[in-house]
């Protein structure tokens, strides 16, 4: 690094932080998506318990019929 200009050296030193920041942002986004998914599934389970049909649950939650059937099977 001794032969690099100061500008290039400073830019290179920023790289690890940018990778860290990007990874942190992606992790937060993934956590939000998982939380939203769990909330949808929880809501769908309640609707199933109330006897609502798959089409209506799918419309309200955005879950597919296959996903709703899976939830239904898990609840026994």
CHARMM internal coordinates of N, CA and C (Angstrom, degrees):
IC EDIT
DIST 1 N 1 CA 1.4305
DIST 1 CA 1 C 1.5206
ANGL 1 N 1 CA 1 C 111.17
DIST 1 C 2 N 1.2773
ANGL 1 CA 1 C 2 N 119.07
DIHE 1 N 1 CA 1 C 2 N -10.31
DIST 2 N 2 CA 1.4495
ANGL 1 C 2 N 2 CA 122.41
DIHE 1 CA 1 C 2 N 2 CA -176.35
DIST 2 CA 2 C 1.5193
ANGL 2 N 2 CA 2 C 113.71
DIHE 1 C 2 N 2 CA 2 C -62.99
DIST 2 C 3 N 1.3409
ANGL 2 CA 2 C 3 N 118.69
DIHE 2 N 2 CA 2 C 3 N -30.90
DIST 3 N 3 CA 1.4586
ANGL 2 C 3 N 3 CA 121.47
DIHE 2 CA 2 C 3 N 3 CA -176.95
DIST 3 CA 3 C 1.5240
ANGL 3 N 3 CA 3 C 113.01
DIHE 2 C 3 N 3 CA 3 C -90.61
DIST 3 C 4 N 1.3149
ANGL 3 CA 3 C 4 N 118.28
DIHE 3 N 3 CA 3 C 4 N -5.66
DIST 4 N 4 CA 1.4597
ANGL 3 C 4 N 4 CA 121.53
DIHE 3 CA 3 C 4 N 4 CA 179.98
DIST 4 CA 4 C 1.5177
ANGL 4 N 4 CA 4 C 110.43
DIHE 3 C 4 N 4 CA 4 C -76.56
DIST 4 C 5 N 1.3231
ANGL 4 CA 4 C 5 N 114.16
DIHE 4 N 4 CA 4 C 5 N 149.16
DIST 5 N 5 CA 1.4599
ANGL 4 C 5 N 5 CA 117.95
DIHE 4 CA 4 C 5 N 5 CA 175.62
DIST 5 CA 5 C 1.5299
ANGL 5 N 5 CA 5 C 108.82
DIHE 4 C 5 N 5 CA 5 C -70.08
DIST 5 C 6 N 1.2986
ANGL 5 CA 5 C 6 N 115.92
DIHE 5 N 5 CA 5 C 6 N 161.22
DIST 6 N 6 CA 1.4673
ANGL 5 C 6 N 6 CA 120.74
DIHE 5 CA 5 C 6 N 6 CA -178.66
DIST 6 CA 6 C 1.5236
ANGL 6 N 6 CA 6 C 110.20
DIHE 5 C 6 N 6 CA 6 C -61.14
DIST 6 C 7 N 1.3420
ANGL 6 CA 6 C 7 N 117.15
DIHE 6 N 6 CA 6 C 7 N -40.72
DIST 7 N 7 CA 1.4678
ANGL 6 C 7 N 7 CA 120.54
DIHE 6 CA 6 C 7 N 7 CA -178.91
DIST 7 CA 7 C 1.5273
ANGL 7 N 7 CA 7 C 111.67
DIHE 6 C 7 N 7 CA 7 C -61.91
DIST 7 C 8 N 1.3337
ANGL 7 CA 7 C 8 N 116.00
DIHE 7 N 7 CA 7 C 8 N -44.85
DIST 8 N 8 CA 1.4658
ANGL 7 C 8 N 8 CA 120.30
DIHE 7 CA 7 C 8 N 8 CA -179.68
DIST 8 CA 8 C 1.5242
ANGL 8 N 8 CA 8 C 109.85
DIHE 7 C 8 N 8 CA 8 C -67.31
DIST 8 C 9 N 1.3080
ANGL 8 CA 8 C 9 N 117.57
DIHE 8 N 8 CA 8 C 9 N -41.86
DIST 9 N 9 CA 1.4581
ANGL 8 C 9 N 9 CA 121.68
DIHE 8 CA 8 C 9 N 9 CA -179.70
DIST 9 CA 9 C 1.5413
ANGL 9 N 9 CA 9 C 110.10
DIHE 8 C 9 N 9 CA 9 C -60.99
DIST 9 C 10 N 1.3251
ANGL 9 CA 9 C 10 N 116.92
DIHE 9 N 9 CA 9 C 10 N -44.45
DIST 10 N 10 CA 1.4625
ANGL 9 C 10 N 10 CA 120.16
DIHE 9 CA 9 C 10 N 10 CA 179.46
DIST 10 CA 10 C 1.5246
ANGL 10 N 10 CA 10 C 111.22
DIHE 9 C 10 N 10 CA 10 C -64.12
DIST 10 C 11 N 1.3275
ANGL 10 CA 10 C 11 N 116.29
DIHE 10 N 10 CA 10 C 11 N -37.56
DIST 11 N 11 CA 1.4711
ANGL 10 C 11 N 11 CA 120.20
DIHE 10 CA 10 C 11 N 11 CA 178.72
DIST 11 CA 11 C 1.5280
ANGL 11 N 11 CA 11 C 110.56
DIHE 10 C 11 N 11 CA 11 C -66.56
DIST 11 C 12 N 1.3154
ANGL 11 CA 11 C 12 N 116.92
DIHE 11 N 11 CA 11 C 12 N -42.85
DIST 12 N 12 CA 1.4644
ANGL 11 C 12 N 12 CA 121.44
DIHE 11 CA 11 C 12 N 12 CA 179.21
DIST 12 CA 12 C 1.5256
ANGL 12 N 12 CA 12 C 110.22
DIHE 11 C 12 N 12 CA 12 C -62.89
DIST 12 C 13 N 1.3002
ANGL 12 CA 12 C 13 N 118.20
DIHE 12 N 12 CA 12 C 13 N -38.62
DIST 13 N 13 CA 1.4610
ANGL 12 C 13 N 13 CA 121.55
DIHE 12 CA 12 C 13 N 13 CA -179.78
DIST 13 CA 13 C 1.5241
ANGL 13 N 13 CA 13 C 112.21
DIHE 12 C 13 N 13 CA 13 C -67.26
DIST 13 C 14 N 1.3206
ANGL 13 CA 13 C 14 N 118.62
DIHE 13 N 13 CA 13 C 14 N -19.81
DIST 14 N 14 CA 1.4633
ANGL 13 C 14 N 14 CA 122.16
DIHE 13 CA 13 C 14 N 14 CA 178.14
DIST 14 CA 14 C 1.5290
ANGL 14 N 14 CA 14 C 111.93
DIHE 13 C 14 N 14 CA 14 C -79.31
DIST 14 C 15 N 1.3154
ANGL 14 CA 14 C 15 N 118.01
DIHE 14 N 14 CA 14 C 15 N -21.47
DIST 15 N 15 CA 1.4625
ANGL 14 C 15 N 15 CA 121.09
DIHE 14 CA 14 C 15 N 15 CA -174.62
DIST 15 CA 15 C 1.5166
ANGL 15 N 15 CA 15 C 113.92
DIHE 14 C 15 N 15 CA 15 C -54.09
DIST 15 C 16 N 1.3247
ANGL 15 CA 15 C 16 N 118.88
DIHE 15 N 15 CA 15 C 16 N -53.07
DIST 16 N 16 CA 1.4749
ANGL 15 C 16 N 16 CA 117.07
DIHE 15 CA 15 C 16 N 16 CA -177.81
DIST 16 CA 16 C 1.5319
ANGL 16 N 16 CA 16 C 112.38
DIHE 15 C 16 N 16 CA 16 C -57.17
DIST 16 C 17 N 1.3218
ANGL 16 CA 16 C 17 N 117.48
DIHE 16 N 16 CA 16 C 17 N -38.65
DIST 17 N 17 CA 1.4523
ANGL 16 C 17 N 17 CA 120.10
DIHE 16 CA 16 C 17 N 17 CA 178.99
DIST 17 CA 17 C 1.5207
ANGL 17 N 17 CA 17 C 111.43
DIHE 16 C 17 N 17 CA 17 C -65.15
DIST 17 C 18 N 1.3301
ANGL 17 CA 17 C 18 N 117.46
DIHE 17 N 17 CA 17 C 18 N -38.72
DIST 18 N 18 CA 1.4598
ANGL 17 C 18 N 18 CA 119.11
DIHE 17 CA 17 C 18 N 18 CA -179.38
DIST 18 CA 18 C 1.5270
ANGL 18 N 18 CA 18 C 110.37
DIHE 17 C 18 N 18 CA 18 C -66.69
DIST 18 C 19 N 1.3188
ANGL 18 CA 18 C 19 N 117.83
DIHE 18 N 18 CA 18 C 19 N -37.16
DIST 19 N 19 CA 1.4637
ANGL 18 C 19 N 19 CA 120.48
DIHE 18 CA 18 C 19 N 19 CA 176.92
DIST 19 CA 19 C 1.5237
ANGL 19 N 19 CA 19 C 110.16
DIHE 18 C 19 N 19 CA 19 C -66.55
DIST 19 C 20 N 1.3182
ANGL 19 CA 19 C 20 N 117.05
DIHE 19 N 19 CA 19 C 20 N -41.10
DIST 20 N 20 CA 1.4629
ANGL 19 C 20 N 20 CA 121.91
DIHE 19 CA 19 C 20 N 20 CA 178.20
DIST 20 CA 20 C 1.5238
ANGL 20 N 20 CA 20 C 109.60
DIHE 19 C 20 N 20 CA 20 C -62.21
DIST 20 C 21 N 1.3273
ANGL 20 CA 20 C 21 N 116.21
DIHE 20 N 20 CA 20 C 21 N -48.32
DIST 21 N 21 CA 1.4683
ANGL 20 C 21 N 21 CA 120.78
DIHE 20 CA 20 C 21 N 21 CA -178.82
DIST 21 CA 21 C 1.5196
ANGL 21 N 21 CA 21 C 111.28
DIHE 20 C 21 N 21 CA 21 C -60.89
DIST 21 C 22 N 1.3281
ANGL 21 CA 21 C 22 N 116.72
DIHE 21 N 21 CA 21 C 22 N -42.82
DIST 22 N 22 CA 1.4658
ANGL 21 C 22 N 22 CA 120.21
DIHE 21 CA 21 C 22 N 22 CA 179.84
DIST 22 CA 22 C 1.5305
ANGL 22 N 22 CA 22 C 110.57
DIHE 21 C 22 N 22 CA 22 C -64.95
DIST 22 C 23 N 1.3277
ANGL 22 CA 22 C 23 N 116.96
DIHE 22 N 22 CA 22 C 23 N -42.51
DIST 23 N 23 CA 1.4686
ANGL 22 C 23 N 23 CA 120.84
DIHE 22 CA 22 C 23 N 23 CA 178.69
DIST 23 CA 23 C 1.5177
ANGL 23 N 23 CA 23 C 111.43
DIHE 22 C 23 N 23 CA 23 C -63.91
DIST 23 C 24 N 1.3116
ANGL 23 CA 23 C 24 N 116.10
DIHE 23 N 23 CA 23 C 24 N -40.42
DIST 24 N 24 CA 1.4624
ANGL 23 C 24 N 24 CA 120.66
DIHE 23 CA 23 C 24 N 24 CA 179.16
DIST 24 CA 24 C 1.5246
ANGL 24 N 24 CA 24 C 109.96
DIHE 23 C 24 N 24 CA 24 C -64.26
DIST 24 C 25 N 1.3290
ANGL 24 CA 24 C 25 N 116.72
DIHE 24 N 24 CA 24 C 25 N -44.19
DIST 25 N 25 CA 1.4669
ANGL 24 C 25 N 25 CA 121.32
DIHE 24 CA 24 C 25 N 25 CA 179.62
DIST 25 CA 25 C 1.5290
ANGL 25 N 25 CA 25 C 110.54
DIHE 24 C 25 N 25 CA 25 C -61.87
DIST 25 C 26 N 1.3330
ANGL 25 CA 25 C 26 N 116.55
DIHE 25 N 25 CA 25 C 26 N -44.57
DIST 26 N 26 CA 1.4656
ANGL 25 C 26 N 26 CA 120.49
DIHE 25 CA 25 C 26 N 26 CA 179.28
DIST 26 CA 26 C 1.5251
ANGL 26 N 26 CA 26 C 110.94
DIHE 25 C 26 N 26 CA 26 C -63.59
DIST 26 C 27 N 1.3214
ANGL 26 CA 26 C 27 N 117.10
DIHE 26 N 26 CA 26 C 27 N -38.48
DIST 27 N 27 CA 1.4553
ANGL 26 C 27 N 27 CA 121.01
DIHE 26 CA 26 C 27 N 27 CA 178.58
DIST 27 CA 27 C 1.5192
ANGL 27 N 27 CA 27 C 112.16
DIHE 26 C 27 N 27 CA 27 C -64.74
DIST 27 C 28 N 1.3094
ANGL 27 CA 27 C 28 N 115.86
DIHE 27 N 27 CA 27 C 28 N -41.27
DIST 28 N 28 CA 1.4662
ANGL 27 C 28 N 28 CA 120.26
DIHE 27 CA 27 C 28 N 28 CA 178.12
DIST 28 CA 28 C 1.5185
ANGL 28 N 28 CA 28 C 110.09
DIHE 27 C 28 N 28 CA 28 C -64.30
DIST 28 C 29 N 1.3345
ANGL 28 CA 28 C 29 N 116.69
DIHE 28 N 28 CA 28 C 29 N -45.00
DIST 29 N 29 CA 1.4645
ANGL 28 C 29 N 29 CA 120.66
DIHE 28 CA 28 C 29 N 29 CA 179.47
DIST 29 CA 29 C 1.5240
ANGL 29 N 29 CA 29 C 111.34
DIHE 28 C 29 N 29 CA 29 C -60.92
DIST 29 C 30 N 1.3363
ANGL 29 CA 29 C 30 N 115.85
DIHE 29 N 29 CA 29 C 30 N -41.72
DIST 30 N 30 CA 1.4646
ANGL 29 C 30 N 30 CA 120.13
DIHE 29 CA 29 C 30 N 30 CA 179.19
DIST 30 CA 30 C 1.5276
ANGL 30 N 30 CA 30 C 110.61
DIHE 29 C 30 N 30 CA 30 C -64.21
DIST 30 C 31 N 1.3174
ANGL 30 CA 30 C 31 N 117.09
DIHE 30 N 30 CA 30 C 31 N -40.33
DIST 31 N 31 CA 1.4564
ANGL 30 C 31 N 31 CA 120.95
DIHE 30 CA 30 C 31 N 31 CA 178.15
DIST 31 CA 31 C 1.5183
ANGL 31 N 31 CA 31 C 112.26
DIHE 30 C 31 N 31 CA 31 C -63.56
DIST 31 C 32 N 1.3227
ANGL 31 CA 31 C 32 N 116.33
DIHE 31 N 31 CA 31 C 32 N -40.04
DIST 32 N 32 CA 1.4606
ANGL 31 C 32 N 32 CA 120.76
DIHE 31 CA 31 C 32 N 32 CA 177.63
DIST 32 CA 32 C 1.5216
ANGL 32 N 32 CA 32 C 110.45
DIHE 31 C 32 N 32 CA 32 C -63.55
DIST 32 C 33 N 1.3368
ANGL 32 CA 32 C 33 N 116.16
DIHE 32 N 32 CA 32 C 33 N -45.00
DIST 33 N 33 CA 1.4708
ANGL 32 C 33 N 33 CA 120.33
DIHE 32 CA 32 C 33 N 33 CA 179.28
DIST 33 CA 33 C 1.5251
ANGL 33 N 33 CA 33 C 111.17
DIHE 32 C 33 N 33 CA 33 C -60.77
DIST 33 C 34 N 1.3263
ANGL 33 CA 33 C 34 N 116.99
DIHE 33 N 33 CA 33 C 34 N -42.34
DIST 34 N 34 CA 1.4620
ANGL 33 C 34 N 34 CA 120.24
DIHE 33 CA 33 C 34 N 34 CA 179.55
DIST 34 CA 34 C 1.5248
ANGL 34 N 34 CA 34 C 111.03
DIHE 33 C 34 N 34 CA 34 C -65.04
DIST 34 C 35 N 1.3255
ANGL 34 CA 34 C 35 N 116.05
DIHE 34 N 34 CA 34 C 35 N -39.61
DIST 35 N 35 CA 1.4610
ANGL 34 C 35 N 35 CA 120.09
DIHE 34 CA 34 C 35 N 35 CA 178.32
DIST 35 CA 35 C 1.5180
ANGL 35 N 35 CA 35 C 111.83
DIHE 34 C 35 N 35 CA 35 C -64.41
DIST 35 C 36 N 1.3307
ANGL 35 CA 35 C 36 N 116.09
DIHE 35 N 35 CA 35 C 36 N -42.36
DIST 36 N 36 CA 1.4597
ANGL 35 C 36 N 36 CA 120.30
DIHE 35 CA 35 C 36 N 36 CA 178.09
DIST 36 CA 36 C 1.5229
ANGL 36 N 36 CA 36 C 110.66
DIHE 35 C 36 N 36 CA 36 C -64.11
DIST 36 C 37 N 1.3137
ANGL 36 CA 36 C 37 N 116.17
DIHE 36 N 36 CA 36 C 37 N -39.37
DIST 37 N 37 CA 1.4633
ANGL 36 C 37 N 37 CA 121.45
DIHE 36 CA 36 C 37 N 37 CA 179.91
DIST 37 CA 37 C 1.5307
ANGL 37 N 37 CA 37 C 110.20
DIHE 36 C 37 N 37 CA 37 C -62.88
DIST 37 C 38 N 1.3305
ANGL 37 CA 37 C 38 N 116.12
DIHE 37 N 37 CA 37 C 38 N -45.72
DIST 38 N 38 CA 1.4662
ANGL 37 C 38 N 38 CA 119.84
DIHE 37 CA 37 C 38 N 38 CA 179.81
DIST 38 CA 38 C 1.5203
ANGL 38 N 38 CA 38 C 111.01
DIHE 37 C 38 N 38 CA 38 C -63.40
DIST 38 C 39 N 1.3315
ANGL 38 CA 38 C 39 N 116.73
DIHE 38 N 38 CA 38 C 39 N -38.73
DIST 39 N 39 CA 1.4648
ANGL 38 C 39 N 39 CA 120.55
DIHE 38 CA 38 C 39 N 39 CA 178.79
DIST 39 CA 39 C 1.5286
ANGL 39 N 39 CA 39 C 110.60
DIHE 38 C 39 N 39 CA 39 C -63.81
DIST 39 C 40 N 1.3320
ANGL 39 CA 39 C 40 N 116.92
DIHE 39 N 39 CA 39 C 40 N -42.20
DIST 40 N 40 CA 1.4671
ANGL 39 C 40 N 40 CA 120.80
DIHE 39 CA 39 C 40 N 40 CA 177.92
DIST 40 CA 40 C 1.5246
ANGL 40 N 40 CA 40 C 110.69
DIHE 39 C 40 N 40 CA 40 C -62.63
DIST 40 C 41 N 1.3231
ANGL 40 CA 40 C 41 N 116.29
DIHE 40 N 40 CA 40 C 41 N -43.39
DIST 41 N 41 CA 1.4589
ANGL 40 C 41 N 41 CA 120.54
DIHE 40 CA 40 C 41 N 41 CA -179.50
DIST 41 CA 41 C 1.5282
ANGL 41 N 41 CA 41 C 110.96
DIHE 40 C 41 N 41 CA 41 C -65.49
DIST 41 C 42 N 1.3102
ANGL 41 CA 41 C 42 N 117.01
DIHE 41 N 41 CA 41 C 42 N -40.38
DIST 42 N 42 CA 1.4631
ANGL 41 C 42 N 42 CA 121.29
DIHE 41 CA 41 C 42 N 42 CA 178.96
DIST 42 CA 42 C 1.5316
ANGL 42 N 42 CA 42 C 109.89
DIHE 41 C 42 N 42 CA 42 C -63.81
DIST 42 C 43 N 1.3184
ANGL 42 CA 42 C 43 N 116.64
DIHE 42 N 42 CA 42 C 43 N -43.58
DIST 43 N 43 CA 1.4565
ANGL 42 C 43 N 43 CA 121.65
DIHE 42 CA 42 C 43 N 43 CA 178.16
DIST 43 CA 43 C 1.5277
ANGL 43 N 43 CA 43 C 110.30
DIHE 42 C 43 N 43 CA 43 C -62.91
DIST 43 C 44 N 1.3376
ANGL 43 CA 43 C 44 N 116.17
DIHE 43 N 43 CA 43 C 44 N -43.05
DIST 44 N 44 CA 1.4647
ANGL 43 C 44 N 44 CA 120.69
DIHE 43 CA 43 C 44 N 44 CA 179.26
DIST 44 CA 44 C 1.5289
ANGL 44 N 44 CA 44 C 111.01
DIHE 43 C 44 N 44 CA 44 C -62.39
DIST 44 C 45 N 1.3286
ANGL 44 CA 44 C 45 N 117.74
DIHE 44 N 44 CA 44 C 45 N -39.55
DIST 45 N 45 CA 1.4732
ANGL 44 C 45 N 45 CA 120.92
DIHE 44 CA 44 C 45 N 45 CA 177.97
DIST 45 CA 45 C 1.5275
ANGL 45 N 45 CA 45 C 110.72
DIHE 44 C 45 N 45 CA 45 C -61.10
DIST 45 C 46 N 1.3177
ANGL 45 CA 45 C 46 N 116.48
DIHE 45 N 45 CA 45 C 46 N -42.35
DIST 46 N 46 CA 1.4705
ANGL 45 C 46 N 46 CA 120.28
DIHE 45 CA 45 C 46 N 46 CA 179.04
DIST 46 CA 46 C 1.5202
ANGL 46 N 46 CA 46 C 111.02
DIHE 45 C 46 N 46 CA 46 C -64.19
DIST 46 C 47 N 1.3224
ANGL 46 CA 46 C 47 N 115.64
DIHE 46 N 46 CA 46 C 47 N -40.63
DIST 47 N 47 CA 1.4607
ANGL 46 C 47 N 47 CA 119.37
DIHE 46 CA 46 C 47 N 47 CA 178.98
DIST 47 CA 47 C 1.5251
ANGL 47 N 47 CA 47 C 110.97
DIHE 46 C 47 N 47 CA 47 C -66.38
DIST 47 C 48 N 1.3235
ANGL 47 CA 47 C 48 N 117.12
DIHE 47 N 47 CA 47 C 48 N -37.62
DIST 48 N 48 CA 1.4665
ANGL 47 C 48 N 48 CA 120.90
DIHE 47 CA 47 C 48 N 48 CA 176.45
DIST 48 CA 48 C 1.5277
ANGL 48 N 48 CA 48 C 110.24
DIHE 47 C 48 N 48 CA 48 C -62.67
DIST 48 C 49 N 1.3197
ANGL 48 CA 48 C 49 N 116.16
DIHE 48 N 48 CA 48 C 49 N -42.29
DIST 49 N 49 CA 1.4679
ANGL 48 C 49 N 49 CA 120.36
DIHE 48 CA 48 C 49 N 49 CA 179.21
DIST 49 CA 49 C 1.5230
ANGL 49 N 49 CA 49 C 111.43
DIHE 48 C 49 N 49 CA 49 C -62.80
DIST 49 C 50 N 1.3195
ANGL 49 CA 49 C 50 N 116.62
DIHE 49 N 49 CA 49 C 50 N -30.33
DIST 50 N 50 CA 1.4680
ANGL 49 C 50 N 50 CA 121.32
DIHE 49 CA 49 C 50 N 50 CA 178.74
DIST 50 CA 50 C 1.5319
ANGL 50 N 50 CA 50 C 111.82
DIHE 49 C 50 N 50 CA 50 C -82.12
DIST 50 C 51 N 1.3359
ANGL 50 CA 50 C 51 N 116.58
DIHE 50 N 50 CA 50 C 51 N -3.82
DIST 51 N 51 CA 1.4525
ANGL 50 C 51 N 51 CA 121.10
DIHE 50 CA 50 C 51 N 51 CA 176.94
DIST 51 CA 51 C 1.5199
ANGL 51 N 51 CA 51 C 115.13
DIHE 50 C 51 N 51 CA 51 C 87.19
DIST 51 C 52 N 1.2992
ANGL 51 CA 51 C 52 N 117.43
DIHE 51 N 51 CA 51 C 52 N 15.97
DIST 52 N 52 CA 1.4576
ANGL 51 C 52 N 52 CA 120.37
DIHE 51 CA 51 C 52 N 52 CA 179.74
DIST 52 CA 52 C 1.5324
ANGL 52 N 52 CA 52 C 110.06
DIHE 51 C 52 N 52 CA 52 C -72.94
DIST 52 C 53 N 1.3059
ANGL 52 CA 52 C 53 N 116.27
DIHE 52 N 52 CA 52 C 53 N 147.42
DIST 53 N 53 CA 1.4629
ANGL 52 C 53 N 53 CA 121.91
DIHE 52 CA 52 C 53 N 53 CA -178.58
DIST 53 CA 53 C 1.5176
ANGL 53 N 53 CA 53 C 113.05
DIHE 52 C 53 N 53 CA 53 C -75.97
DIST 53 C 54 N 1.3091
ANGL 53 CA 53 C 54 N 114.92
DIHE 53 N 53 CA 53 C 54 N 160.33
DIST 54 N 54 CA 1.4656
ANGL 53 C 54 N 54 CA 121.78
DIHE 53 CA 53 C 54 N 54 CA -177.52
DIST 54 CA 54 C 1.5206
ANGL 54 N 54 CA 54 C 112.40
DIHE 53 C 54 N 54 CA 54 C -60.76
DIST 54 C 55 N 1.3292
ANGL 54 CA 54 C 55 N 117.34
DIHE 54 N 54 CA 54 C 55 N -40.35
DIST 55 N 55 CA 1.4704
ANGL 54 C 55 N 55 CA 120.63
DIHE 54 CA 54 C 55 N 55 CA -177.44
DIST 55 CA 55 C 1.5239
ANGL 55 N 55 CA 55 C 110.64
DIHE 54 C 55 N 55 CA 55 C -62.11
DIST 55 C 56 N 1.3224
ANGL 55 CA 55 C 56 N 116.37
DIHE 55 N 55 CA 55 C 56 N -43.69
DIST 56 N 56 CA 1.4536
ANGL 55 C 56 N 56 CA 119.99
DIHE 55 CA 55 C 56 N 56 CA 179.96
DIST 56 CA 56 C 1.5237
ANGL 56 N 56 CA 56 C 111.47
DIHE 55 C 56 N 56 CA 56 C -67.73
DIST 56 C 57 N 1.3208
ANGL 56 CA 56 C 57 N 116.21
DIHE 56 N 56 CA 56 C 57 N -40.87
DIST 57 N 57 CA 1.4682
ANGL 56 C 57 N 57 CA 120.42
DIHE 56 CA 56 C 57 N 57 CA 179.07
DIST 57 CA 57 C 1.5253
ANGL 57 N 57 CA 57 C 109.69
DIHE 56 C 57 N 57 CA 57 C -63.49
DIST 57 C 58 N 1.3023
ANGL 57 CA 57 C 58 N 116.07
DIHE 57 N 57 CA 57 C 58 N -42.66
DIST 58 N 58 CA 1.4613
ANGL 57 C 58 N 58 CA 120.75
DIHE 57 CA 57 C 58 N 58 CA 178.67
DIST 58 CA 58 C 1.5225
ANGL 58 N 58 CA 58 C 110.74
DIHE 57 C 58 N 58 CA 58 C -61.30
DIST 58 C 59 N 1.3078
ANGL 58 CA 58 C 59 N 116.14
DIHE 58 N 58 CA 58 C 59 N -42.25
DIST 59 N 59 CA 1.4657
ANGL 58 C 59 N 59 CA 120.84
DIHE 58 CA 58 C 59 N 59 CA 179.94
DIST 59 CA 59 C 1.5345
ANGL 59 N 59 CA 59 C 111.01
DIHE 58 C 59 N 59 CA 59 C -63.94
DIST 59 C 60 N 1.3261
ANGL 59 CA 59 C 60 N 117.00
DIHE 59 N 59 CA 59 C 60 N -40.50
DIST 60 N 60 CA 1.4570
ANGL 59 C 60 N 60 CA 121.20
DIHE 59 CA 59 C 60 N 60 CA -177.01
DIST 60 CA 60 C 1.5301
ANGL 60 N 60 CA 60 C 113.70
DIHE 59 C 60 N 60 CA 60 C -77.60
DIST 60 C 61 N 1.3310
ANGL 60 CA 60 C 61 N 116.67
DIHE 60 N 60 CA 60 C 61 N -31.70
DIST 61 N 61 CA 1.4639
ANGL 60 C 61 N 61 CA 120.10
DIHE 60 CA 60 C 61 N 61 CA -173.47
DIST 61 CA 61 C 1.5230
ANGL 61 N 61 CA 61 C 113.80
DIHE 60 C 61 N 61 CA 61 C -106.28
DIST 61 C 62 N 1.3285
ANGL 61 CA 61 C 62 N 116.39
DIHE 61 N 61 CA 61 C 62 N -23.53
DIST 62 N 62 CA 1.4607
ANGL 61 C 62 N 62 CA 119.45
DIHE 61 CA 61 C 62 N 62 CA -174.78
DIST 62 CA 62 C 1.5193
ANGL 62 N 62 CA 62 C 113.06
DIHE 61 C 62 N 62 CA 62 C 84.41
DIST 62 C 63 N 1.3349
ANGL 62 CA 62 C 63 N 116.80
DIHE 62 N 62 CA 62 C 63 N 2.41
DIST 63 N 63 CA 1.4652
ANGL 62 C 63 N 63 CA 120.73
DIHE 62 CA 62 C 63 N 63 CA 177.61
DIST 63 CA 63 C 1.5232
ANGL 63 N 63 CA 63 C 109.26
DIHE 62 C 63 N 63 CA 63 C -78.55
DIST 63 C 64 N 1.3203
ANGL 63 CA 63 C 64 N 115.82
DIHE 63 N 63 CA 63 C 64 N 149.01
DIST 64 N 64 CA 1.4585
ANGL 63 C 64 N 64 CA 120.06
DIHE 63 CA 63 C 64 N 64 CA 177.79
DIST 64 CA 64 C 1.5246
ANGL 64 N 64 CA 64 C 110.07
DIHE 63 C 64 N 64 CA 64 C -78.15
DIST 64 C 65 N 1.3203
ANGL 64 CA 64 C 65 N 115.63
DIHE 64 N 64 CA 64 C 65 N 163.31
DIST 65 N 65 CA 1.4697
ANGL 64 C 65 N 65 CA 120.59
DIHE 64 CA 64 C 65 N 65 CA 177.76
DIST 65 CA 65 C 1.5243
ANGL 65 N 65 CA 65 C 110.17
DIHE 64 C 65 N 65 CA 65 C -58.79
DIST 65 C 66 N 1.3197
ANGL 65 CA 65 C 66 N 115.95
DIHE 65 N 65 CA 65 C 66 N -39.69
DIST 66 N 66 CA 1.4705
ANGL 65 C 66 N 66 CA 120.90
DIHE 65 CA 65 C 66 N 66 CA 179.78
DIST 66 CA 66 C 1.5383
ANGL 66 N 66 CA 66 C 110.52
DIHE 65 C 66 N 66 CA 66 C -61.52
DIST 66 C 67 N 1.3287
ANGL 66 CA 66 C 67 N 116.77
DIHE 66 N 66 CA 66 C 67 N -41.98
DIST 67 N 67 CA 1.4570
ANGL 66 C 67 N 67 CA 120.80
DIHE 66 CA 66 C 67 N 67 CA 179.44
DIST 67 CA 67 C 1.5331
ANGL 67 N 67 CA 67 C 110.88
DIHE 66 C 67 N 67 CA 67 C -66.57
DIST 67 C 68 N 1.3193
ANGL 67 CA 67 C 68 N 116.36
DIHE 67 N 67 CA 67 C 68 N -37.95
DIST 68 N 68 CA 1.4676
ANGL 67 C 68 N 68 CA 120.64
DIHE 67 CA 67 C 68 N 68 CA 179.80
DIST 68 CA 68 C 1.5216
ANGL 68 N 68 CA 68 C 109.98
DIHE 67 C 68 N 68 CA 68 C -67.54
DIST 68 C 69 N 1.3195
ANGL 68 CA 68 C 69 N 117.57
DIHE 68 N 68 CA 68 C 69 N -42.01
DIST 69 N 69 CA 1.4681
ANGL 68 C 69 N 69 CA 121.51
DIHE 68 CA 68 C 69 N 69 CA 176.94
DIST 69 CA 69 C 1.5148
ANGL 69 N 69 CA 69 C 110.48
DIHE 68 C 69 N 69 CA 69 C -60.12
DIST 69 C 70 N 1.3408
ANGL 69 CA 69 C 70 N 116.65
DIHE 69 N 69 CA 69 C 70 N -41.75
DIST 70 N 70 CA 1.4586
ANGL 69 C 70 N 70 CA 121.00
DIHE 69 CA 69 C 70 N 70 CA 178.41
DIST 70 CA 70 C 1.5328
ANGL 70 N 70 CA 70 C 110.49
DIHE 69 C 70 N 70 CA 70 C -60.58
DIST 70 C 71 N 1.3358
ANGL 70 CA 70 C 71 N 117.05
DIHE 70 N 70 CA 70 C 71 N -44.08
DIST 71 N 71 CA 1.4636
ANGL 70 C 71 N 71 CA 120.49
DIHE 70 CA 70 C 71 N 71 CA 177.58
DIST 71 CA 71 C 1.5190
ANGL 71 N 71 CA 71 C 111.51
DIHE 70 C 71 N 71 CA 71 C -62.06
DIST 71 C 72 N 1.3192
ANGL 71 CA 71 C 72 N 114.80
DIHE 71 N 71 CA 71 C 72 N -40.48
DIST 72 N 72 CA 1.4562
ANGL 71 C 72 N 72 CA 121.29
DIHE 71 CA 71 C 72 N 72 CA 179.58
DIST 72 CA 72 C 1.5288
ANGL 72 N 72 CA 72 C 110.75
DIHE 71 C 72 N 72 CA 72 C -62.47
DIST 72 C 73 N 1.3244
ANGL 72 CA 72 C 73 N 115.76
DIHE 72 N 72 CA 72 C 73 N -42.77
DIST 73 N 73 CA 1.4678
ANGL 72 C 73 N 73 CA 121.26
DIHE 72 CA 72 C 73 N 73 CA 178.67
DIST 73 CA 73 C 1.5212
ANGL 73 N 73 CA 73 C 111.22
DIHE 72 C 73 N 73 CA 73 C -65.42
DIST 73 C 74 N 1.3342
ANGL 73 CA 73 C 74 N 117.16
DIHE 73 N 73 CA 73 C 74 N -37.62
DIST 74 N 74 CA 1.4668
ANGL 73 C 74 N 74 CA 121.06
DIHE 73 CA 73 C 74 N 74 CA -179.98
DIST 74 CA 74 C 1.5208
ANGL 74 N 74 CA 74 C 111.60
DIHE 73 C 74 N 74 CA 74 C -66.31
DIST 74 C 75 N 1.3291
ANGL 74 CA 74 C 75 N 116.00
DIHE 74 N 74 CA 74 C 75 N -32.28
DIST 75 N 75 CA 1.4562
ANGL 74 C 75 N 75 CA 119.81
DIHE 74 CA 74 C 75 N 75 CA -178.45
DIST 75 CA 75 C 1.5237
ANGL 75 N 75 CA 75 C 112.75
DIHE 74 C 75 N 75 CA 75 C -81.67
DIST 75 C 76 N 1.3286
ANGL 75 CA 75 C 76 N 114.82
DIHE 75 N 75 CA 75 C 76 N -12.16
DIST 76 N 76 CA 1.4491
ANGL 75 C 76 N 76 CA 119.65
DIHE 75 CA 75 C 76 N 76 CA 176.00
DIST 76 CA 76 C 1.4610
ANGL 76 N 76 CA 76 C 112.37
DIHE 75 C 76 N 76 CA 76 C 78.77
END
COOR INIT
IC SEED 1 N 1 CA 1 C
IC BUILD
